[in-house]
Amino acid sequence: MKRLLTVAALLAASSLFTMHRAAADDAAMIKSAESAAPATVGSGAAIYAMDEKGATRTLREGKNGFWCMPDSPSTPGPDPMCGDANSMEWAMAWIEKKEPPKGKVGFMYMLSGGTDGSNTDPYATKPAEGNNWVETGPHVMIVNAMDMMRGYPTDAKPDTSKPYVMWAGTPYAHLMIPVK
């Protein structure tokens, strides 16, 4: 009986440790997500975390119409992001390889910078011949504003210290605006 209680106590302690660790991980993810935007935006935003299979989990309900996601541990650099509802629709269309919603311009923050990526291939996962990998610092993005980006550079190898169009010529073209 004493051994059974010890096993039960260990299982209970393990469960409490796992719950505490999950809460600490969630708190760290919330802090990471909030770092993508100004504090007045991040503190009231809904916080979502995406797992390795693309399933989304709500870490915190929002109250200001914005959403944030923490840095992805599977990417080489910091990439927490925040955006408005229109940018979420655009991002989901990109992730699901669908046409972005018509007539819904979105705004996104990535004030901690962005993971380096291809400037020409929305689905590239690593540098490769011809996919024009770029390094981005802290920036904001205007998404789903195709006709409004005329006049901004669409070069495959842009000067990332100035505004430019990323993924030009694709349905996911968006304006990248550095902030530092």
Contacts in CASP RR format, 6 or more apart in sequence:
PFRMAT RR
TARGET T0000
AUTHOR 0000-0000-0000
METHOD contacts of the structure
MODEL  1
MKRLLTVAALLAASSLFTMHRAAADDAAMIKSAESAAPATVGSGAAIYAM
DEKGATRTLREGKNGFWCMPDSPSTPGPDPMCGDANSMEWAMAWIEKKEP
PKGKVGFMYMLSGGTDGSNTDPYATKPAEGNNWVETGPHVMIVNAMDMMR
GYPTDAKPDTSKPYVMWAGTPYAHLMIPVK
26 49 0 8 1.000
26 59 0 8 1.000
28 70 0 8 1.000
29 47 0 8 1.000
29 49 0 8 1.000
29 59 0 8 1.000
29 70 0 8 1.000
30 47 0 8 1.000
30 59 0 8 1.000
30 60 0 8 1.000
30 70 0 8 1.000
31 70 0 8 1.000
32 70 0 8 1.000
32 71 0 8 1.000
32 80 0 8 1.000
33 42 0 8 1.000
33 45 0 8 1.000
33 47 0 8 1.000
33 48 0 8 1.000
33 49 0 8 1.000
33 59 0 8 1.000
33 68 0 8 1.000
33 69 0 8 1.000
33 70 0 8 1.000
33 80 0 8 1.000
33 82 0 8 1.000
34 42 0 8 1.000
34 43 0 8 1.000
34 45 0 8 1.000
34 47 0 8 1.000
34 68 0 8 1.000
34 80 0 8 1.000
34 82 0 8 1.000
35 80 0 8 1.000
35 111 0 8 1.000
35 112 0 8 1.000
36 42 0 8 1.000
36 68 0 8 1.000
36 69 0 8 1.000
36 80 0 8 1.000
36 81 0 8 1.000
36 82 0 8 1.000
36 109 0 8 1.000
36 110 0 8 1.000
36 111 0 8 1.000
36 112 0 8 1.000
37 45 0 8 1.000
37 66 0 8 1.000
37 68 0 8 1.000
37 82 0 8 1.000
37 83 0 8 1.000
37 109 0 8 1.000
37 111 0 8 1.000
38 109 0 8 1.000
38 111 0 8 1.000
41 64 0 8 1.000
41 66 0 8 1.000
41 82 0 8 1.000
41 109 0 8 1.000
42 64 0 8 1.000
42 66 0 8 1.000
42 68 0 8 1.000
42 82 0 8 1.000
44 62 0 8 1.000
44 63 0 8 1.000
44 64 0 8 1.000
44 66 0 8 1.000
45 62 0 8 1.000
45 64 0 8 1.000
45 65 0 8 1.000
45 66 0 8 1.000
45 67 0 8 1.000
45 68 0 8 1.000
45 82 0 8 1.000
45 83 0 8 1.000
46 58 0 8 1.000
46 60 0 8 1.000
46 61 0 8 1.000
46 62 0 8 1.000
46 65 0 8 1.000
46 66 0 8 1.000
46 67 0 8 1.000
46 68 0 8 1.000
47 58 0 8 1.000
47 59 0 8 1.000
47 60 0 8 1.000
47 62 0 8 1.000
47 67 0 8 1.000
47 68 0 8 1.000
47 69 0 8 1.000
47 70 0 8 1.000
48 56 0 8 1.000
48 57 0 8 1.000
48 58 0 8 1.000
48 59 0 8 1.000
48 67 0 8 1.000
48 68 0 8 1.000
48 69 0 8 1.000
49 56 0 8 1.000
49 57 0 8 1.000
49 59 0 8 1.000
49 69 0 8 1.000
49 70 0 8 1.000
50 56 0 8 1.000
50 57 0 8 1.000
50 69 0 8 1.000
50 72 0 8 1.000
51 57 0 8 1.000
52 74 0 8 1.000
54 95 0 8 1.000
65 84 0 8 1.000
65 85 0 8 1.000
66 82 0 8 1.000
66 83 0 8 1.000
66 84 0 8 1.000
67 82 0 8 1.000
67 83 0 8 1.000
67 84 0 8 1.000
67 85 0 8 1.000
67 88 0 8 1.000
68 80 0 8 1.000
68 81 0 8 1.000
68 82 0 8 1.000
68 83 0 8 1.000
69 80 0 8 1.000
69 81 0 8 1.000
69 82 0 8 1.000
70 80 0 8 1.000
71 77 0 8 1.000
71 78 0 8 1.000
71 79 0 8 1.000
71 80 0 8 1.000
71 112 0 8 1.000
72 79 0 8 1.000
72 115 0 8 1.000
75 115 0 8 1.000
76 115 0 8 1.000
76 116 0 8 1.000
77 114 0 8 1.000
77 115 0 8 1.000
77 116 0 8 1.000
78 112 0 8 1.000
78 113 0 8 1.000
78 114 0 8 1.000
78 115 0 8 1.000
79 110 0 8 1.000
79 112 0 8 1.000
79 113 0 8 1.000
79 114 0 8 1.000
79 115 0 8 1.000
80 110 0 8 1.000
80 112 0 8 1.000
81 108 0 8 1.000
81 109 0 8 1.000
81 110 0 8 1.000
82 108 0 8 1.000
82 109 0 8 1.000
83 106 0 8 1.000
83 107 0 8 1.000
83 108 0 8 1.000
83 109 0 8 1.000
84 106 0 8 1.000
84 107 0 8 1.000
84 108 0 8 1.000
86 101 0 8 1.000
86 104 0 8 1.000
86 105 0 8 1.000
86 106 0 8 1.000
86 107 0 8 1.000
86 143 0 8 1.000
86 144 0 8 1.000
87 106 0 8 1.000
87 107 0 8 1.000
87 108 0 8 1.000
87 141 0 8 1.000
87 143 0 8 1.000
87 144 0 8 1.000
89 100 0 8 1.000
89 101 0 8 1.000
89 104 0 8 1.000
89 144 0 8 1.000
90 100 0 8 1.000
90 101 0 8 1.000
90 104 0 8 1.000
90 106 0 8 1.000
90 143 0 8 1.000
90 144 0 8 1.000
90 172 0 8 1.000
90 174 0 8 1.000
91 108 0 8 1.000
91 143 0 8 1.000
92 98 0 8 1.000
93 99 0 8 1.000
93 100 0 8 1.000
93 101 0 8 1.000
93 171 0 8 1.000
93 172 0 8 1.000
94 100 0 8 1.000
94 122 0 8 1.000
94 172 0 8 1.000
97 123 0 8 1.000
99 171 0 8 1.000
100 143 0 8 1.000
100 144 0 8 1.000
100 171 0 8 1.000
100 172 0 8 1.000
101 144 0 8 1.000
103 144 0 8 1.000
104 144 0 8 1.000
105 142 0 8 1.000
105 143 0 8 1.000
105 144 0 8 1.000
105 145 0 8 1.000
105 148 0 8 1.000
106 142 0 8 1.000
106 143 0 8 1.000
106 144 0 8 1.000
106 145 0 8 1.000
107 140 0 8 1.000
107 141 0 8 1.000
107 142 0 8 1.000
107 143 0 8 1.000
108 140 0 8 1.000
108 141 0 8 1.000
108 143 0 8 1.000
109 140 0 8 1.000
110 136 0 8 1.000
110 137 0 8 1.000
110 138 0 8 1.000
110 139 0 8 1.000
110 140 0 8 1.000
110 141 0 8 1.000
111 138 0 8 1.000
111 139 0 8 1.000
111 140 0 8 1.000
111 179 0 8 1.000
112 138 0 8 1.000
113 136 0 8 1.000
113 137 0 8 1.000
113 138 0 8 1.000
113 139 0 8 1.000
114 136 0 8 1.000
114 137 0 8 1.000
114 139 0 8 1.000
116 127 0 8 1.000
116 133 0 8 1.000
116 134 0 8 1.000
116 135 0 8 1.000
116 136 0 8 1.000
117 124 0 8 1.000
117 127 0 8 1.000
117 133 0 8 1.000
117 134 0 8 1.000
117 136 0 8 1.000
118 124 0 8 1.000
118 127 0 8 1.000
118 131 0 8 1.000
118 132 0 8 1.000
118 133 0 8 1.000
118 134 0 8 1.000
119 132 0 8 1.000
119 133 0 8 1.000
119 134 0 8 1.000
119 156 0 8 1.000
119 157 0 8 1.000
119 158 0 8 1.000
119 166 0 8 1.000
119 167 0 8 1.000
120 130 0 8 1.000
120 131 0 8 1.000
120 132 0 8 1.000
120 156 0 8 1.000
120 167 0 8 1.000
120 168 0 8 1.000
121 131 0 8 1.000
121 132 0 8 1.000
121 167 0 8 1.000
122 167 0 8 1.000
122 170 0 8 1.000
122 172 0 8 1.000
124 131 0 8 1.000
124 133 0 8 1.000
127 133 0 8 1.000
130 156 0 8 1.000
132 156 0 8 1.000
132 157 0 8 1.000
134 157 0 8 1.000
134 158 0 8 1.000
134 160 0 8 1.000
134 166 0 8 1.000
135 160 0 8 1.000
136 160 0 8 1.000
136 176 0 8 1.000
136 178 0 8 1.000
137 160 0 8 1.000
137 178 0 8 1.000
137 180 0 8 1.000
138 178 0 8 1.000
138 179 0 8 1.000
138 180 0 8 1.000
139 176 0 8 1.000
139 177 0 8 1.000
139 178 0 8 1.000
139 179 0 8 1.000
140 177 0 8 1.000
140 179 0 8 1.000
141 166 0 8 1.000
141 174 0 8 1.000
141 175 0 8 1.000
141 176 0 8 1.000
141 177 0 8 1.000
142 148 0 8 1.000
142 149 0 8 1.000
142 174 0 8 1.000
142 175 0 8 1.000
142 177 0 8 1.000
143 172 0 8 1.000
143 174 0 8 1.000
143 175 0 8 1.000
144 174 0 8 1.000
145 174 0 8 1.000
145 175 0 8 1.000
146 173 0 8 1.000
149 165 0 8 1.000
149 173 0 8 1.000
149 174 0 8 1.000
149 175 0 8 1.000
152 163 0 8 1.000
152 164 0 8 1.000
152 165 0 8 1.000
152 175 0 8 1.000
153 159 0 8 1.000
153 162 0 8 1.000
153 163 0 8 1.000
153 164 0 8 1.000
153 165 0 8 1.000
154 164 0 8 1.000
154 165 0 8 1.000
154 168 0 8 1.000
154 169 0 8 1.000
154 173 0 8 1.000
155 164 0 8 1.000
158 164 0 8 1.000
158 165 0 8 1.000
158 166 0 8 1.000
158 176 0 8 1.000
160 176 0 8 1.000
160 178 0 8 1.000
161 178 0 8 1.000
162 178 0 8 1.000
163 175 0 8 1.000
163 176 0 8 1.000
163 177 0 8 1.000
163 178 0 8 1.000
164 175 0 8 1.000
164 176 0 8 1.000
165 173 0 8 1.000
165 174 0 8 1.000
165 175 0 8 1.000
165 176 0 8 1.000
166 173 0 8 1.000
166 174 0 8 1.000
166 175 0 8 1.000
166 176 0 8 1.000
167 173 0 8 1.000
167 174 0 8 1.000
END
